[in-house]
Amino acid sequence: MRLRITYHDHNEHFARHLPRAGRVAARLSATDGVDDWFLLKLDVGDRTPTSVFILIVSEASVPRRSPISVQDYDHVAWGMCHGEPWWRFRL
């Protein structure tokens, strides 16, 4: 599934890096039992936008299995996630 992430709140300095599009690479669960974390592999579902936590995951620390510890990653901003066909946009 392809998605688009737009800036919503929390870190104005990070806002300049959005919007970004990509594809869902994995669905993960966290150590606290929440099972709706998605790893989005950036390249540059539901069509109803939803709020998301934006965590930075380096190539070296991509989770290979669930559960993950969300605290291991940098929470840089909140955003809004839009399903297709809304991902067609200009950066």
N, C-alpha and C positions, 0 to 999 in steps of 0.2 A: 504494500500500500504506500502511495506517495502522500506526503503531508507538507504543509507550509506552516512555519512558526513565525509569528509576529510578536513584537514587543508589547507588553501590557503594563508592567509595574516593577519596581524594586531597585533597578540599577540603571540610571539614565546613561552612564558611560558605556554600558553594554548595548544599549538600544541601537547604536549606529551599526552594529553587526547584523541587524535583522531588517527585513524579513529574510529567511533562508528556507530552502526547500530540500527535501531528501526523501528517503524511503525508510520504512520501519525495518530494522535489521533483526530485532528480537523483542519479545515480551518477557519481562523479568518480574520476579517477586522480590520484595525487600525483607530484611530480617525482622521487621515489625509486623509481617503478615500481609501487607498491602501488595496485591498482585497485579496492579495495573500500571507498572512502569514500562515505558517503551524506549528502546535504544533507537534513535534516529540517525542514520548515516547520511550526513549532509552531502549534497552534490553542488553546489555553487557556493473504508471506514464510514466514519460517520461524517455527513456533510455539515452537521451543526458544529460551529466553533466551540471549543472547550478550553478552559484555562489549563496551563501546564507549568511545571517547574522546569527551568532550564538549568541542567547540570552539565558541566564541562567534563568530557571523558577523553583522555588522550588515547592515541592508538595503542600505546603500551599498557594502558589500564582498562581496555575494553573487557567488560565482564564476559566470562565464558560459560557461566552457569548461574542458576538462581539457587538460593536467594542472594541478593546483593545488599550491601550496607550502603544506603543512600548517603550516609555521612562521609563516606570515603571520597566523594566527589564534590567539586566546588559548585554551590548553588549561586549562579550569577544573576538570575533574573526570573521573573514570572513572565509568561507569554500567553499567546492565544494560538491554538492549533486549528487549522482549517483542512478538511479533507478535500479530495478531488471533487470538482474540477477547479477549485479556487486556487490551486498552486500555480497556475499560469500567471505570472506577473513579471515585472521588470525589476531587476535589482538596482 
